[in-house]
Amino acid sequence: MHHFRRYDLIKEVMSMEDRNVILMNLPTAVRGFVCLGQDGEPLIVVNARLTREQNRKTYDHEQRHIENGDMENTDYHEYGGE
């Protein structure tokens, strides 16, 4: 039987830089995404079902999308869509 050390994921996620971050139960195939919040600022959503390390990688990935201006680029498709 494995004993996993619990950590305060919400506190850690909310302290990630100065971005708005939401921890949400998503399908495990979805690591996270970025969208615009009600205030018009980028909002990063990370999957509560994944590990702290996975969420940190997802956060960093989504932050790069914000920094690269991908949200404003209508031609950008993460997975090569149309």
Residue frames as a rotation matrix with the C-alpha (Angstrom) as fourth column:
MET 1
0.576 0.817 0.000 0.00
0.817 -0.576 0.000 0.00
0.000 0.000 -1.000 0.00
HIS 2
-0.423 -0.716 0.555 1.35
0.720 -0.638 -0.274 3.41
0.550 0.284 0.785 -1.01
HIS 3
0.357 0.455 -0.815 1.07
0.808 -0.589 0.025 6.46
-0.469 -0.668 -0.578 1.16
PHE 4
-0.045 -0.316 0.948 1.15
0.794 -0.587 -0.158 9.69
0.607 0.745 0.278 -0.79
ARG 5
-0.618 -0.221 -0.754 2.15
0.665 -0.659 -0.351 12.92
-0.420 -0.718 0.555 0.89
ARG 6
0.414 0.843 0.343 -0.70
0.910 -0.391 -0.136 15.38
0.019 0.368 -0.929 0.52
TYR 7
-0.768 -0.617 -0.173 0.09
0.615 -0.785 0.069 18.95
-0.179 -0.054 0.982 -0.38
ASP 8
0.024 0.776 -0.631 -1.94
0.347 -0.598 -0.723 22.11
-0.938 -0.201 -0.284 -0.49
LEU 9
-0.419 -0.209 0.884 -2.44
0.888 0.108 0.446 22.21
-0.189 0.972 0.140 -4.25
ILE 10
0.595 0.704 0.387 -4.87
0.764 -0.645 -0.002 25.11
0.248 0.297 -0.922 -4.20
LYS 11
0.769 -0.365 -0.525 -2.46
0.090 -0.751 0.654 27.28
-0.633 -0.550 -0.545 -2.22
GLU 12
-0.265 -0.941 0.211 0.42
0.352 0.110 0.930 26.33
-0.898 0.321 0.302 -4.50
VAL 13
-0.193 0.257 0.947 -1.54
0.981 0.026 0.193 26.86
0.025 0.966 -0.257 -7.70
MET 14
0.809 0.584 0.068 -2.86
0.580 -0.812 0.069 30.21
0.096 -0.017 -0.995 -6.56
SER 15
0.562 -0.660 -0.498 0.69
0.004 -0.600 0.800 31.35
-0.827 -0.452 -0.335 -5.80
MET 16
-0.010 -0.565 0.825 1.89
0.904 0.347 0.248 30.64
-0.427 0.748 0.508 -9.33
GLU 17
-0.745 -0.416 0.521 3.21
0.606 -0.749 0.269 34.00
0.278 0.516 0.810 -10.42
ASP 18
-0.794 0.486 -0.366 0.58
-0.142 -0.733 -0.665 36.74
-0.591 -0.476 0.651 -10.55
ARG 19
-0.789 0.510 -0.342 -1.76
-0.348 0.088 0.934 35.10
0.506 0.856 0.108 -13.05
ASN 20
0.037 0.877 0.480 -5.34
-0.973 0.142 -0.184 34.12
-0.230 -0.460 0.858 -12.33
VAL 21
-0.782 -0.328 -0.529 -5.36
-0.434 0.897 0.084 30.36
0.447 0.296 -0.844 -11.89
ILE 22
0.258 0.875 0.409 -8.25
-0.966 0.243 0.090 27.94
-0.021 -0.418 0.908 -11.32
LEU 23
-0.896 -0.416 0.159 -7.91
-0.428 0.902 -0.052 24.37
-0.121 -0.115 -0.986 -10.16
MET 24
0.093 0.986 -0.138 -10.72
-0.965 0.055 -0.255 22.30
-0.244 0.157 0.957 -11.72
ASN 25
-0.233 -0.054 0.971 -11.59
-0.015 0.999 0.052 18.63
-0.972 -0.002 -0.233 -12.15
LEU 26
0.138 0.177 -0.974 -11.18
-0.961 -0.216 -0.175 17.99
-0.241 0.960 0.141 -15.87
PRO 27
0.995 0.084 -0.062 -11.03
-0.100 0.941 -0.323 14.76
0.031 0.327 0.944 -17.86
THR 28
0.522 -0.849 0.081 -7.59
0.152 0.186 0.971 13.28
-0.839 -0.495 0.227 -17.27
ALA 29
0.159 -0.445 0.881 -6.73
0.978 0.191 -0.080 13.68
-0.133 0.875 0.466 -20.98
VAL 30
0.570 0.082 0.818 -7.02
0.316 -0.940 -0.127 17.46
0.758 0.331 -0.562 -20.52
ARG 31
-0.259 -0.763 -0.593 -4.08
0.912 0.008 -0.409 18.94
0.317 -0.647 0.694 -18.64
GLY 32
-0.119 0.234 -0.965 -5.36
0.549 -0.794 -0.260 22.50
-0.827 -0.561 -0.034 -18.72
PHE 33
0.013 0.136 0.991 -6.04
0.940 -0.339 0.035 25.52
0.341 0.931 -0.133 -20.88
VAL 34
-0.766 -0.206 -0.609 -6.03
0.407 -0.888 -0.212 29.29
-0.497 -0.410 0.764 -20.93
CYS 35
-0.028 0.791 0.611 -9.02
0.911 -0.231 0.341 31.53
0.411 0.566 -0.714 -21.64
LEU 36
-0.667 -0.112 0.737 -10.15
-0.064 -0.976 -0.207 35.04
0.742 -0.185 0.644 -20.84
GLY 37
-0.677 0.411 -0.611 -11.72
0.728 0.249 -0.639 35.56
-0.110 -0.877 -0.468 -17.43
GLN 38
0.378 0.925 0.035 -14.69
0.926 -0.377 -0.028 37.80
-0.013 0.043 -0.999 -16.70
ASP 39
0.520 -0.251 -0.816 -12.29
0.191 -0.897 0.397 40.69
-0.832 -0.363 -0.419 -16.12
GLY 40
0.965 -0.112 -0.235 -10.81
-0.256 -0.249 -0.934 40.21
0.046 0.962 -0.269 -19.61
GLU 41
0.076 -0.981 0.180 -7.51
-0.984 -0.045 0.171 38.96
-0.160 -0.191 -0.969 -18.20
PRO 42
-0.150 -0.193 -0.970 -6.04
-0.512 0.854 -0.091 35.57
0.846 0.483 -0.227 -19.07
LEU 43
0.352 0.340 0.872 -7.22
-0.908 0.351 0.230 32.77
-0.228 -0.872 0.432 -16.81
ILE 44
-0.502 -0.580 -0.642 -5.22
-0.664 0.734 -0.144 29.54
0.555 0.354 -0.753 -16.56
VAL 45
0.583 0.699 0.414 -7.20
-0.812 0.518 0.268 26.41
-0.027 -0.493 0.870 -15.69
VAL 46
-0.555 -0.772 -0.310 -5.23
-0.733 0.630 -0.258 23.37
0.394 0.084 -0.915 -14.48
ASN 47
0.208 0.671 -0.711 -6.54
-0.312 0.735 0.602 19.86
0.927 0.097 0.363 -13.85
ALA 48
0.177 -0.044 0.983 -7.05
-0.980 -0.100 0.172 19.03
0.090 -0.994 -0.061 -10.17
ARG 49
0.942 0.251 0.222 -6.86
-0.272 0.960 0.065 15.32
-0.197 -0.121 0.973 -11.01
LEU 50
0.610 -0.785 -0.107 -3.21
0.250 0.318 -0.914 15.55
0.752 0.531 0.390 -12.04
THR 51
0.301 -0.590 -0.749 -0.06
0.954 0.193 0.231 15.80
0.008 -0.784 0.621 -9.93
ARG 52
0.653 -0.169 -0.738 1.60
0.178 -0.913 0.367 18.94
-0.736 -0.371 -0.566 -8.69
GLU 53
-0.433 -0.901 -0.021 4.45
0.122 -0.082 0.989 18.43
-0.893 0.426 0.145 -11.17
GLN 54
-0.442 0.352 0.825 2.05
0.895 0.231 0.381 17.96
-0.057 0.907 -0.417 -14.09
ASN 55
0.653 0.750 -0.105 0.12
0.749 -0.660 -0.057 21.07
-0.112 -0.041 -0.993 -13.07
ARG 56
0.282 -0.635 -0.720 3.31
0.054 -0.739 0.672 23.12
-0.958 -0.228 -0.174 -12.85
LYS 57
-0.732 -0.540 0.416 4.30
0.392 0.164 0.905 22.03
-0.557 0.826 0.091 -16.37
THR 58
-0.049 0.816 0.576 0.80
0.992 -0.025 0.120 22.82
0.112 0.577 -0.809 -17.62
TYR 59
0.696 0.268 -0.666 0.88
0.463 -0.877 0.130 26.23
-0.550 -0.399 -0.734 -15.96
ASP 60
-0.209 -0.875 -0.436 4.24
0.006 -0.447 0.895 27.02
-0.978 0.185 0.099 -17.56
HIS 61
-0.676 0.030 0.737 2.96
0.700 0.340 0.628 25.83
-0.232 0.940 -0.251 -20.95
GLU 62
0.341 0.905 0.255 -0.16
0.936 -0.352 -0.003 27.99
0.087 0.239 -0.967 -20.76
GLN 63
0.494 -0.246 -0.834 1.85
0.256 -0.875 0.410 30.97
-0.831 -0.416 -0.369 -19.55
ARG 64
-0.643 -0.761 0.085 4.01
0.260 -0.113 0.959 30.70
-0.720 0.639 0.270 -22.69
HIS 65
-0.248 0.645 0.723 0.82
0.958 0.055 0.280 30.88
0.141 0.762 -0.632 -24.79
ILE 66
0.738 0.519 -0.431 -0.07
0.606 -0.790 0.088 34.13
-0.295 -0.327 -0.898 -23.03
GLU 67
0.141 -0.794 -0.591 3.44
0.061 -0.589 0.806 35.55
-0.988 -0.149 -0.035 -23.45
ASN 68
-0.753 -0.453 0.478 3.53
0.436 0.202 0.877 34.55
-0.494 0.869 0.045 -27.15
GLY 69
-0.579 0.600 -0.553 0.19
-0.636 -0.756 -0.155 36.24
-0.511 0.262 0.819 -27.85
ASP 70
-0.988 0.154 0.026 -1.40
0.140 0.803 0.579 33.00
0.069 0.575 -0.815 -29.02
MET 71
-0.360 0.915 -0.182 -4.81
0.654 0.109 -0.748 34.00
-0.665 -0.389 -0.638 -27.65
GLU 72
0.142 0.382 -0.913 -4.96
-0.294 -0.865 -0.408 36.96
-0.945 0.326 -0.011 -30.03
ASN 73
-0.697 -0.501 -0.513 -3.66
-0.643 0.121 0.756 34.95
-0.317 0.857 -0.406 -33.00
THR 74
0.324 0.940 0.107 -6.69
-0.741 0.323 -0.589 33.57
-0.588 0.112 0.801 -34.85
ASP 75
0.443 -0.233 -0.866 -4.39
-0.720 0.483 -0.499 31.47
0.534 0.844 0.046 -37.04
TYR 76
-0.601 -0.739 0.304 -2.85
-0.764 0.420 -0.490 29.63
0.234 -0.527 -0.817 -34.07
HIS 77
0.651 0.723 -0.231 -3.97
-0.598 0.676 0.431 26.03
0.468 -0.143 0.872 -33.45
GLU 78
0.188 -0.595 0.781 -2.34
-0.885 0.243 0.398 23.99
-0.427 -0.766 -0.480 -30.69
TYR 79
-0.118 -0.170 0.978 -2.92
-0.050 0.985 0.165 20.67
-0.992 -0.029 -0.124 -32.38
GLY 80
-0.910 -0.414 -0.003 -2.79
-0.008 0.010 1.000 21.66
-0.414 0.910 -0.012 -36.05
GLY 81
-0.039 0.983 0.178 -6.51
0.537 0.171 -0.826 22.28
-0.842 0.064 -0.535 -36.52
GLU 82
0.304 0.261 0.916 -7.94
0.951 -0.132 -0.278 24.08
0.048 0.956 -0.288 -39.52
